[in-house]
């Protein structure tokens, strides 16, 4: 499974309206539910917070990659949220977050394997300062998706 296979415009929000981490996760989880990637927002968020308790998912450069395995996931996907302003988040560089990649990962073994491959692919792209700058300046879903084209 390639990253481009899971970039679904239905779960990309270019203008997340949130004042904090919890609101942002709720907005993105609801998008996942509306697009049939998860079947329950509350249990999905509970599993995300369980993973958050194990270590920070803010990787720096205003980017966070929250994820966690959840029985509520029915389809592998990555909700992407872009905020117009920085929100507080635990990050490696101490800055907040403006860009969120929320992974929907099932407890199923095959899904978990795909999750690791997708996470590695995202991490490779986000290790490039130019790619992050392009993502932060992006104004359309197409501009976001273009960063991840092979």
DSSP file (Angstrom, degrees, kcal/mol; ACC not computed):
  #  RESIDUE AA STRUCTURE BP1 BP2  ACC     N-H-->O    O-->H-N    N-H-->O    O-->H-N    TCO  KAPPA ALPHA  PHI   PSI    X-CA   Y-CA   Z-CA
    1    1 A X              0   0    0      0, 0.0     2,-0.3     0, 0.0     3,-0.0   0.000 360.0 360.0 360.0 130.4    0.0    0.0    0.0
    2    2 A X    >>  -     0   0    0      1,-0.1     3,-1.1   119,-0.0     4,-0.6  -0.682 360.0-115.2-103.1 157.2    1.4    3.4   -1.0
    3    3 A X  H >> S+     0   0    0      1,-0.3     3,-1.6    -2,-0.3     4,-0.6   0.885 114.8  58.4 -56.8 -42.8    0.7    6.7    0.6
    4    4 A X  H 34 S+     0   0    0      1,-0.3     3,-0.5   144,-0.3    -1,-0.3   0.771  96.8  64.6 -61.4 -24.2   -1.1    8.1   -2.5
    5    5 A X  H <4 S+     0   0    0     -3,-1.1    -1,-0.3     1,-0.2    -2,-0.2   0.739 108.1  39.3 -69.9 -22.4   -3.6    5.2   -2.1
    6    6 A X  H << S+     0   0    0     -3,-1.6     2,-1.3    -4,-0.6    72,-0.9   0.384  82.1 108.7-111.3   3.6   -4.8    6.5    1.2
    7    7 A X     <  +     0   0    0     -4,-0.6     2,-0.5    -3,-0.5    72,-0.1  -0.696  47.9 176.4 -82.9  98.6   -4.9   10.2    0.5
    8    8 A X    >   -     0   0    0     -2,-1.3     3,-2.2    70,-0.4    -3,-0.0  -0.910  31.4-145.7-110.1 120.1   -8.6   10.8    0.4
    9    9 A X  G >  S+     0   0    0     -2,-0.5     3,-1.2     1,-0.3    -1,-0.1   0.736  96.6  69.2 -60.6 -21.0   -9.9   14.3   -0.1
   10   10 A X  G 3  S+     0   0    0      1,-0.2    -1,-0.3    25,-0.1    24,-0.1   0.750 105.0  41.5 -67.1 -22.0  -12.9   13.5    2.1
   11   11 A X  G <  S+     0   0    0     -3,-2.2    69,-2.0    67,-0.1     2,-0.5   0.061  94.2  94.3-115.9  25.0  -10.6   13.2    5.1
   12   12 A X  E <   -a   80   0A   0     -3,-1.2     2,-0.6    67,-0.2    69,-0.2  -0.978  53.1-170.5-115.4 120.9   -8.4   16.2    4.4
   13   13 A X  E >   -a   81   0A   0     67,-3.2    69,-2.7    -2,-0.5     3,-0.5  -0.940   9.6-172.4-116.0 111.5   -9.4   19.5    6.1
   14   14 A X  E 3  S+     0   0A   0     -2,-0.6    -1,-0.1     1,-0.2    67,-0.1   0.598  84.6  36.7 -78.7 -11.8   -7.6   22.6    4.9
   15   15 A X  E 3  S-     0   0A   0     68,-0.1    -1,-0.2    69,-0.0    68,-0.2  -0.470  75.3-172.3-141.7  65.1   -9.1   24.8    7.6
   16   16 A X  E <   -a   83   0A   0     66,-2.4     2,-1.0    -3,-0.5    68,-0.5  -0.412  16.0-146.2 -62.4 126.8   -9.5   22.9   10.8
   17   17 A X        +     0   0    0     -2,-0.2     2,-0.3    66,-0.1    -1,-0.1  -0.817  48.2 127.4 -96.9  96.9  -11.4   25.0   13.3
   18   18 A X        -     0   0    0     -2,-1.0     3,-0.1     1,-0.1    -2,-0.0  -0.994  46.7-162.3-152.6 144.7   -9.9   24.0   16.6
   19   19 A X  S    S+     0   0    0     -2,-0.3    69,-0.4     1,-0.1     2,-0.3   0.524  79.5  14.1-103.2 -10.2   -8.3   25.9   19.6
   20   20 A X  S  > S-     0   0    0     67,-0.1     4,-2.3     1,-0.1     5,-0.2  -0.938  86.3 -88.0-155.8 175.9   -6.5   22.9   21.1
   21   21 A X  H  > S+     0   0    0     67,-0.4     4,-2.7    -2,-0.3     5,-0.2   0.899 120.3  51.3 -57.5 -47.0   -5.3   19.3   20.5
   22   22 A X  H  > S+     0   0    0      1,-0.2     4,-2.3     2,-0.2    -1,-0.2   0.916 110.9  47.7 -62.4 -43.8   -8.5   17.6   21.7
   23   23 A X  H  > S+     0   0    0      2,-0.2     4,-2.5     1,-0.2    -1,-0.2   0.912 112.4  50.1 -62.7 -41.6  -10.7   19.8   19.4
   24   24 A X  H  X S+     0   0    0     -4,-2.3     4,-2.3     1,-0.2     5,-0.2   0.921 111.2  48.1 -62.9 -44.5   -8.4   19.1   16.4
   25   25 A X  H  X S+     0   0    0     -4,-2.7     4,-2.6     1,-0.2    -1,-0.2   0.883 111.5  51.2 -64.3 -37.4   -8.5   15.3   17.1
   26   26 A X  H  X S+     0   0    0     -4,-2.3     4,-2.5    -5,-0.2    -2,-0.2   0.933 109.7  49.3 -64.5 -46.0  -12.3   15.4   17.4
   27   27 A X  H  X S+     0   0    0     -4,-2.5     4,-1.7     1,-0.2    -2,-0.2   0.934 116.1  42.4 -58.7 -47.6  -12.7   17.3   14.0
   28   28 A X  H  X S+     0   0    0     -4,-2.3     4,-2.1     1,-0.2    -1,-0.2   0.881 113.1  51.9 -70.9 -37.7  -10.4   14.9   12.2
   29   29 A X  H  X S+     0   0    0     -4,-2.6     4,-2.4    -5,-0.2    -1,-0.2   0.892 108.1  52.6 -64.6 -38.5  -11.9   11.8   13.9
   30   30 A X  H  X S+     0   0    0     -4,-2.5     4,-2.9     2,-0.2    -1,-0.2   0.891 107.2  52.1 -64.2 -38.4  -15.4   12.9   12.8
   31   31 A X  H  X S+     0   0    0     -4,-1.7     4,-1.7     2,-0.2    -1,-0.2   0.920 109.1  50.4 -61.0 -43.1  -14.1   13.3    9.2
   32   32 A X  H  <>S+     0   0    0     -4,-2.1     5,-3.3     1,-0.2     6,-0.8   0.908 112.4  46.8 -61.6 -41.7  -12.9    9.7    9.4
   33   33 A X  H ><5S+     0   0    0     -4,-2.4     3,-1.9     4,-0.2    -2,-0.2   0.934 109.8  52.5 -65.7 -45.8  -16.2    8.5   10.8
   34   34 A X  H 3<5S+     0   0    0     -4,-2.9    -1,-0.2     1,-0.3    -2,-0.2   0.800 111.7  47.2 -61.0 -28.8  -18.2   10.4    8.1
   35   35 A X  T 3<5S-     0   0    0     -4,-1.7    -1,-0.3    -5,-0.2    -2,-0.2   0.262 119.5-110.5 -97.2  11.1  -16.1    8.8    5.4
   36   36 A X  T < 5S+     0   0    0     -3,-1.9    -3,-0.2     2,-0.2    -2,-0.1   0.816  84.2 120.6  66.1  34.8  -16.5    5.3    6.9
   37   37 A X  S   <S+     0   0    0     -5,-3.3    37,-3.1     1,-0.2    38,-1.6   0.738  81.2  20.7 -92.9 -29.8  -12.9    4.9    8.1
   38   38 A X  B     -F   73   0B   0     -6,-0.8    35,-0.2    35,-0.3    -1,-0.2  -0.924  61.8-150.4-132.3 159.8  -13.9    4.5   11.7
   39   39 A X  S    S+     0   0    0     33,-2.3     2,-0.3    -2,-0.3    34,-0.1   0.518  83.6  34.1-108.9  -5.5  -17.2    3.5   13.4
   40   40 A X     >  -     0   0    0     32,-0.3     4,-1.8     1,-0.1    -1,-0.3  -0.874  54.6-163.9-153.7 117.3  -16.9    5.3   16.7
   41   41 A X  H  > S+     0   0    0     -2,-0.3     4,-2.8     1,-0.2     5,-0.2   0.926  91.5  51.2 -64.5 -47.2  -15.2    8.7   17.4
   42   42 A X  H  > S+     0   0    0      1,-0.2     4,-2.1     2,-0.2    -1,-0.2   0.920 113.1  42.5 -62.0 -47.1  -15.0    8.3   21.1
   43   43 A X  H  > S+     0   0    0      2,-0.2     4,-1.9     1,-0.2    -1,-0.2   0.871 114.3  52.7 -70.0 -34.3  -13.4    4.9   21.2
   44   44 A X  H  X S+     0   0    0     -4,-1.8     4,-2.1     2,-0.2    -2,-0.2   0.944 110.6  46.9 -63.1 -47.6  -11.0    5.9   18.4
   45   45 A X  H  X S+     0   0    0     -4,-2.8     4,-2.8     1,-0.2     5,-0.2   0.883 108.1  56.5 -62.8 -37.9   -9.9    9.0   20.3
   46   46 A X  H  X S+     0   0    0     -4,-2.1     4,-1.8    -5,-0.2    -1,-0.2   0.919 109.1  46.4 -58.8 -43.4   -9.5    7.0   23.4
   47   47 A X  H  X S+     0   0    0     -4,-1.9     4,-1.8     2,-0.2    -1,-0.2   0.855 110.7  52.7 -68.9 -34.7   -7.0    4.7   21.6
   48   48 A X  H  X S+     0   0    0     -4,-2.1     4,-2.4     1,-0.2    19,-0.3   0.935 110.1  47.9 -64.3 -45.6   -5.2    7.8   20.1
   49   49 A X  H  X S+     0   0    0     -4,-2.8     4,-1.7     2,-0.2    -2,-0.2   0.832 106.0  58.4 -66.3 -31.3   -4.8    9.2   23.6
   50   50 A X  H  < S+     0   0    0     -4,-1.8     4,-0.4    -5,-0.2    -1,-0.2   0.939 110.2  43.2 -60.3 -46.0   -3.5    5.9   24.8
   51   51 A X  H >X S+     0   0    0     -4,-1.8     3,-1.5     1,-0.2     4,-0.6   0.888 109.3  57.6 -66.1 -39.4   -0.7    6.0   22.2
   52   52 A X  H >< S+     0   0    0     -4,-2.4     3,-0.9     1,-0.3    -1,-0.2   0.833  98.8  60.8 -59.6 -32.7   -0.1    9.7   23.0
   53   53 A X  T 3< S+     0   0    0     -4,-1.7    -1,-0.3     1,-0.2    -2,-0.2   0.695  99.1  57.8 -69.4 -17.5    0.5    8.7   26.7
   54   54 A X  T <4 S-     0   0    0     -3,-1.5    -1,-0.2    -4,-0.4     2,-0.2   0.650 126.2 -32.8 -86.8 -17.0    3.5    6.6   25.5
   55   55 A X  S << S-     0   0    0     -3,-0.9    -1,-0.3    -4,-0.6    35,-0.0  -0.804  74.6 -73.4 164.9 152.5    5.3    9.4   23.8
   56   56 A X        -     0   0    0     -2,-0.2    35,-0.1     1,-0.1    -3,-0.0  -0.275  24.6-164.9 -67.4 145.8    4.9   12.6   21.9
   57   57 A X        +     0   0    0     33,-0.3     8,-2.7    -5,-0.0     2,-0.8   0.354  60.0 106.0-109.9   1.2    3.7   12.6   18.3
   58   58 A X  E     -Bc  64  91A   0     32,-1.2    34,-1.7     6,-0.3     6,-0.3  -0.756  49.2-173.3 -81.3 112.8    4.6   16.2   17.6
   59   59 A X  E     -     0   0A   0      4,-1.6     5,-0.2    -2,-0.8    -1,-0.1   0.480  41.0-105.9 -90.9  -1.9    7.7   15.7   15.4
   60   60 A X  E >  S+B   63   0A   0      3,-1.0     3,-1.5    35,-0.1    -1,-0.3  -0.366  93.3  81.6 101.9 174.3    8.6   19.4   15.2
   61   61 A X  T 3  S-     0   0    0      1,-0.3     3,-0.1    -2,-0.1    37,-0.1   0.806 125.9 -63.8  55.6  31.7    8.3   22.0   12.4
   62   62 A X  T 3  S+     0   0    0     34,-0.4    36,-2.8     1,-0.2    37,-2.0   0.699 108.3 124.5  70.3  22.1    4.7   22.5   13.4
   63   63 A X  E <   -Bd  60  99A   0     -3,-1.5    -4,-1.6    34,-0.2    -3,-1.0  -0.923  37.4-175.2-119.9 138.9    3.8   18.9   12.4
   64   64 A X  E     -Bd  58 100A   0     35,-2.2    37,-2.5    -2,-0.4    -6,-0.3  -0.978  11.4-165.6-128.5 146.1    2.1   16.1   14.5
   65   65 A X        -     0   0    0     -8,-2.7    37,-0.1    -2,-0.4     2,-0.1  -0.603  16.8-177.0-127.3  69.7    1.5   12.5   13.5
   66   66 A X        +     0   0    0     -2,-0.2    37,-2.2     2,-0.0     2,-0.3  -0.435  16.7 150.4 -68.0 143.0   -1.0   11.1   16.1
   67   67 A X        +     0   0    0    -19,-0.3     2,-0.3    35,-0.2    37,-0.1  -0.976  14.4 159.9-162.8 166.6   -1.7    7.4   15.6
   68   68 A X        -     0   0    0     35,-0.4    37,-0.8    -2,-0.3     2,-0.3  -0.822  43.9 -93.6 173.1 151.1   -2.7    4.3   17.5
   69   69 A X  B     +g  105   0C   0     -2,-0.3     2,-0.4   -22,-0.2    37,-0.2  -0.616  46.8 177.5 -81.5 137.6   -4.3    1.0   16.9
   70   70 A X    >   -     0   0    0     35,-2.5     3,-1.2    -2,-0.3    37,-0.5  -0.999  39.3-142.8-145.7 138.5   -8.1    0.9   17.3
   71   71 A X  T 3  S+     0   0    0     -2,-0.4    -1,-0.1     1,-0.2    35,-0.1   0.665 101.2  69.8 -69.1 -16.1  -10.8   -1.7   16.9
   72   72 A X  T 3  S+     0   0    0     33,-0.1   -33,-2.3   -32,-0.1     2,-0.4   0.620  75.9 102.2 -77.4 -10.8  -13.1    1.2   15.7
   73   73 A X  B <   +F   38   0B   0     -3,-1.2   -35,-0.3    32,-0.2    34,-0.2  -0.598  38.2 169.0 -77.9 128.4  -11.0    1.4   12.5
   74   74 A X        +     0   0    0    -37,-3.1     2,-0.3    -2,-0.4   -36,-0.2   0.512  69.9  24.9-111.2 -12.5  -12.7   -0.2    9.5
   75   75 A X  S    S-     0   0    0    -38,-1.6    -1,-0.3     2,-0.0     2,-0.2  -0.963  83.9-110.8-155.4 132.2  -10.5    1.1    6.8
   76   76 A X        +     0   0    0     -2,-0.3     2,-0.3    -3,-0.1    29,-0.2  -0.458  55.5 143.1 -66.6 132.2   -6.8    2.3    6.8
   77   77 A X  E     - E   0 104A   0     27,-1.3    27,-3.3    -2,-0.2     2,-0.4  -0.987  45.2-132.9-161.9 167.1   -6.6    6.1    6.2
   78   78 A X  E     - E   0 103A   0    -72,-0.9     2,-0.4    -2,-0.3   -70,-0.4  -0.940  17.3-154.9-131.5 109.6   -4.8    9.2    7.1
   79   79 A X  E     - E   0 102A   0     23,-2.7    23,-3.3    -2,-0.4     2,-0.5  -0.689  13.6-156.8 -80.2 134.4   -6.9   12.3    8.0
   80   80 A X  E     -aE  12 101A   0    -69,-2.0   -67,-3.2    -2,-0.4     2,-0.4  -0.956  10.1-173.5-116.7 129.5   -4.9   15.5    7.3
   81   81 A X  E     -aE  13 100A   0     19,-2.7    19,-3.0    -2,-0.5     2,-0.5  -0.983   7.3-166.5-126.3 131.3   -5.7   18.7    9.1
   82   82 A X  E     - E   0  99A   0    -69,-2.7   -66,-2.4    -2,-0.4     2,-0.3  -0.964  11.5-155.5-115.5 128.2   -4.2   22.1    8.4
   83   83 A X  E     -a   16   0A   0     15,-3.1   -66,-0.1    -2,-0.5   -68,-0.1  -0.760  19.0-140.1-103.0 149.1   -4.8   24.9   10.9
   84   84 A X  E    S+     0   0A   0    -68,-0.5     2,-0.3    -2,-0.3    -1,-0.1   0.598  91.0  29.2 -79.1 -11.4   -4.7   28.6   10.2
   85   85 A X  E    S-     0   0A   0     12,-0.1     2,-0.3    13,-0.1    -2,-0.1  -0.940  93.8 -91.7-143.8 162.9   -3.0   29.1   13.5
   86   86 A X  E     -     0   0A   0     -2,-0.3     2,-0.3    10,-0.1    12,-0.2  -0.560  36.7-162.9 -78.8 137.5   -0.7   27.2   15.8
   87   87 A X  E     - E   0  97A   0     10,-2.3    10,-2.6    -2,-0.3     2,-0.2  -0.881  30.5 -94.0-117.3 156.1   -2.2   25.1   18.6
   88   88 A X        +     0   0    0    -69,-0.4   -67,-0.4    -2,-0.3     2,-0.3  -0.438  55.9 151.5 -68.5 136.6   -0.4   23.7   21.7
   89   89 A X        -     0   0    0      6,-0.2     2,-0.6    -2,-0.2     5,-0.1  -0.958  53.0 -99.3-161.1 146.8    0.9   20.2   21.3
   90   90 A X        +     0   0    0     -2,-0.3   -32,-1.2   -35,-0.0   -33,-0.3  -0.642  57.1 169.7 -73.8 119.2    3.8   18.2   22.8
   91   91 A X  B >   -c   58   0A   0     -2,-0.6     3,-0.5   -34,-0.1   -32,-0.2  -0.890  48.3-118.0-134.3 161.5    6.5   18.4   20.2
   92   92 A X  T 3  S+     0   0    0    -34,-1.7   -33,-0.1    -2,-0.3    -1,-0.1   0.794 116.1  39.5 -67.3 -29.4   10.2   17.6   19.8
   93   93 A X  T 3  S-     0   0    0      2,-0.2    -1,-0.2     3,-0.1     3,-0.1   0.402 110.3-115.2-103.8   2.6   11.1   21.2   19.2
   94   94 A X  S <  S+     0   0    0     -3,-0.5     2,-0.1     1,-0.3    -5,-0.1   0.377  76.9 120.7  82.6  -6.3    8.8   22.9   21.7
   95   95 A X        -     0   0    0      1,-0.2    -1,-0.3    -7,-0.1    -2,-0.2  -0.410  63.3-113.4 -82.0 166.1    6.7   24.6   19.0
   96   96 A X        -     0   0    0     -8,-0.1   -34,-0.4    -2,-0.1     2,-0.4   0.065  35.9 -94.1 -81.0-159.8    3.0   24.0   18.6
   97   97 A X  E     + E   0  87A   0    -10,-2.6   -10,-2.3     1,-0.1   -34,-0.2  -0.952  37.3 163.8-128.4 141.1    1.3   22.4   15.6
   98   98 A X  E    S+     0   0A   0    -36,-2.8   -15,-3.1    -2,-0.4     2,-0.4   0.414  75.6  49.9-124.2 -10.9   -0.3   23.7   12.4
   99   99 A X  E     -dE  63  82A   0    -37,-2.0   -35,-2.2   -17,-0.2     2,-0.4  -0.991  64.5-171.0-139.2 125.1   -0.4   20.4   10.4
  100  100 A X  E     -dE  64  81A   0    -19,-3.0   -19,-2.7    -2,-0.4     2,-0.6  -0.963  13.0-167.6-124.4 131.5   -1.8   17.1   11.7
  101  101 A X  E     - E   0  80A   0    -37,-2.5     2,-0.8    -2,-0.4   -21,-0.2  -0.921  16.0-167.5-113.9 100.5   -1.6   13.6   10.1
  102  102 A X  E     - E   0  79A   0    -23,-3.3   -23,-2.7    -2,-0.6     2,-0.3  -0.810   9.0-149.6 -97.4 109.9   -4.0   11.4   12.0
  103  103 A X  E     - E   0  78A   0    -37,-2.2     2,-0.7    -2,-0.8   -35,-0.4  -0.608   4.9-153.9 -81.0 131.6   -3.6    7.8   11.2
  104  104 A X  E     + E   0  77A   0    -27,-3.3   -27,-1.3    -2,-0.3     2,-0.4  -0.927  27.4 172.3-102.3 109.2   -6.6    5.4   11.3
  105  105 A X  B     -g   69   0C   0    -37,-0.8   -35,-2.5    -2,-0.7   -32,-0.2  -0.975  22.9-141.1-127.3 129.4   -5.0    2.0   12.0
  106  106 A X        -     0   0    0     -2,-0.4   -35,-0.2   -37,-0.2     9,-0.1  -0.425  22.9-121.7 -81.4 159.4   -6.8   -1.2   12.8
  107  107 A X  S    S+     0   0    0    -37,-0.5   -36,-0.1   -34,-0.2    -1,-0.1   0.604  79.6 116.7 -73.0 -12.4   -5.7   -3.8   15.4
  108  108 A X  S  > S-     0   0    0      1,-0.1     4,-2.2     2,-0.0     5,-0.2  -0.333  74.1-127.4 -58.4 137.7   -5.7   -6.3   12.5
  109  109 A X  H  > S+     0   0    0      1,-0.2     4,-1.9     2,-0.2     5,-0.1   0.876 106.6  49.0 -59.2 -43.6   -2.1   -7.6   11.8
  110  110 A X  H  > S+     0   0    0      1,-0.2     4,-2.1     2,-0.2    -1,-0.2   0.903 110.9  50.6 -66.0 -40.8   -2.1   -6.7    8.1
  111  111 A X  H  > S+     0   0    0      1,-0.2     4,-2.4     2,-0.2    -1,-0.2   0.912 107.8  54.1 -60.5 -41.7   -3.4   -3.2    8.7
  112  112 A X  H  X S+     0   0    0     -4,-2.2     4,-1.9     1,-0.2    -2,-0.2   0.891 106.9  50.8 -61.5 -40.5   -0.6   -2.7   11.3
  113  113 A X  H  X S+     0   0    0     -4,-1.9     4,-1.8     1,-0.2    -1,-0.2   0.928 111.0  48.3 -62.3 -45.1    2.0   -3.7    8.8
  114  114 A X  H  X S+     0   0    0     -4,-2.1     4,-2.7     1,-0.2     5,-0.2   0.874 106.8  58.1 -62.2 -37.2    0.6   -1.2    6.3
  115  115 A X  H  X S+     0   0    0     -4,-2.4     4,-2.8     1,-0.2    -1,-0.2   0.917 105.2  49.1 -58.8 -45.1    0.6    1.4    9.0
  116  116 A X  H  X S+     0   0    0     -4,-1.9     4,-2.1     1,-0.2    -1,-0.2   0.888 111.8  48.9 -64.7 -38.8    4.3    1.1    9.6
  117  117 A X  H  X S+     0   0    0     -4,-1.8     4,-2.1     2,-0.2    -2,-0.2   0.920 114.1  45.5 -65.8 -43.5    5.0    1.4    5.9
  118  118 A X  H  X S+     0   0    0     -4,-2.7     4,-2.7     2,-0.2     5,-0.2   0.896 111.5  52.4 -66.9 -40.2    2.8    4.5    5.6
  119  119 A X  H  X S+     0   0    0     -4,-2.8     4,-2.7    -5,-0.2    -1,-0.2   0.910 110.2  48.8 -62.0 -42.0    4.3    6.0    8.7
  120  120 A X  H  X S+     0   0    0     -4,-2.1     4,-2.2     2,-0.2    -1,-0.2   0.899 111.4  49.6 -64.1 -41.0    7.8    5.5    7.2
  121  121 A X  H  X S+     0   0    0     -4,-2.1     4,-1.9     2,-0.2    -2,-0.2   0.917 112.9  46.3 -65.8 -42.9    6.8    7.0    3.9
  122  122 A X  H  X S+     0   0    0     -4,-2.7     4,-3.0     1,-0.2     5,-0.2   0.936 111.3  52.5 -62.5 -46.4    5.3   10.1    5.7
  123  123 A X  H  X S+     0   0    0     -4,-2.7     4,-0.9     1,-0.2    -2,-0.2   0.884 106.8  53.3 -59.6 -39.9    8.3   10.4    7.9
  124  124 A X  H >< S+     0   0    0     -4,-2.2     3,-0.6     1,-0.2    -1,-0.2   0.940 113.1  42.9 -59.3 -47.6   10.6   10.4    4.8
  125  125 A X  H >< S+     0   0    0     -4,-1.9     3,-1.5     1,-0.2     6,-0.2   0.908 113.5  51.1 -65.5 -42.1    8.6   13.2    3.2
  126  126 A X  H 3< S+     0   0    0     -4,-3.0    -1,-0.2     1,-0.3    -2,-0.2   0.548  94.6  72.2 -78.3  -5.4    8.3   15.2    6.4
  127  127 A X  T << S+     0   0    0     -4,-0.9     2,-0.6    -3,-0.6    -1,-0.3   0.499  83.1  85.5 -79.7  -4.3   12.1   15.0    7.0
  128  128 A X    <>  -     0   0    0     -3,-1.5     4,-2.0     1,-0.1     3,-0.3  -0.883  68.6-156.3-103.1 114.4   12.4   17.4    4.1
  129  129 A X  H  > S+     0   0    0     -2,-0.6     4,-2.5     1,-0.2     5,-0.2   0.847  95.1  55.7 -58.5 -35.4   12.1   21.1    5.2
  130  130 A X  H  > S+     0   0    0      2,-0.2     4,-2.3     1,-0.2    -1,-0.2   0.896 106.4  50.1 -65.1 -40.0   11.0   22.1    1.7
  131  131 A X  H  > S+     0   0    0     -3,-0.3     4,-2.4    -6,-0.2    -2,-0.2   0.911 111.4  48.7 -64.3 -42.2    8.2   19.6    1.8
  132  132 A X  H  X S+     0   0    0     -4,-2.0     4,-2.8     2,-0.2     5,-0.2   0.922 110.1  51.0 -64.6 -43.0    7.0   20.9    5.2
  133  133 A X  H  X S+     0   0    0     -4,-2.5     4,-1.6     1,-0.2    -1,-0.2   0.916 110.9  49.1 -60.2 -42.6    7.2   24.5    4.0
  134  134 A X  H  X S+     0   0    0     -4,-2.3     4,-1.1     1,-0.2    -1,-0.2   0.916 112.2  48.6 -62.3 -43.4    5.1   23.6    0.9
  135  135 A X  H  < S+     0   0    0     -4,-2.4     3,-0.4     1,-0.2    -2,-0.2   0.911 110.2  50.6 -63.5 -43.0    2.5   21.8    3.1
  136  136 A X  H  < S+     0   0    0     -4,-2.8    -1,-0.2     1,-0.2    -2,-0.2   0.809 115.8  42.5 -66.3 -29.1    2.3   24.7    5.5
  137  137 A X  H  < S+     0   0    0     -4,-1.6    -1,-0.2    -5,-0.2    -2,-0.2   0.583  87.7 121.2 -91.1 -11.6    1.7   27.1    2.6
  138  138 A X     <  -     0   0    0     -4,-1.1     3,-0.1    -3,-0.4    -3,-0.0  -0.197  36.0-179.1 -57.0 140.5   -0.7   24.8    0.8
  139  139 A X        +     0   0    0      1,-0.1     2,-0.3     0, 0.0    -1,-0.1   0.464  63.0  47.5-117.4  -8.4   -4.2   26.2    0.1
  140  140 A X  S  > S-     0   0    0      1,-0.1     4,-1.6  -126,-0.0     3,-0.1  -0.922  78.8-119.4-133.5 159.1   -5.8   23.3   -1.7
  141  141 A X  H  > S+     0   0    0     -2,-0.3     4,-2.8     1,-0.2     5,-0.2   0.879 115.2  58.6 -59.7 -39.0   -6.1   19.5   -1.2
  142  142 A X  H  > S+     0   0    0      1,-0.2     4,-2.2     2,-0.2    -1,-0.2   0.878 103.2  51.7 -61.3 -38.4   -4.3   19.1   -4.5
  143  143 A X  H  > S+     0   0    0      2,-0.2     4,-1.0     1,-0.2    -1,-0.2   0.886 111.0  48.1 -66.3 -37.8   -1.3   21.0   -3.2
  144  144 A X  H >X S+     0   0    0     -4,-1.6     3,-0.8     1,-0.2     4,-0.6   0.956 113.3  46.9 -64.4 -50.0   -1.2   18.7   -0.2
  145  145 A X  H >< S+     0   0    0     -4,-2.8     3,-1.1     1,-0.2     4,-0.3   0.846 103.6  63.3 -62.6 -34.7   -1.5   15.6   -2.3
  146  146 A X  H >< S+     0   0    0     -4,-2.2     3,-1.1     1,-0.3    -1,-0.2   0.829  94.3  61.2 -61.9 -32.1    1.2   16.8   -4.7
  147  147 A X  H << S+     0   0    0     -4,-1.0    -1,-0.3    -3,-0.8    -2,-0.2   0.814 107.9  45.0 -62.3 -30.0    3.8   16.7   -2.0
  148  148 A X  T << S+     0   0    0     -3,-1.1  -144,-0.3    -4,-0.6    -1,-0.2   0.331  82.1 121.4-101.1   6.4    3.3   13.0   -1.6
  149  149 A X    <         0   0    0     -3,-1.1    -3,-0.0    -4,-0.3  -146,-0.0  -0.437 360.0 360.0 -67.0 144.8    3.3   12.0   -5.2
  150  150 A X              0   0    0     -2,-0.1    -1,-0.1     0, 0.0    -4,-0.0   0.484 360.0 360.0 -68.8 360.0    5.9    9.4   -6.1
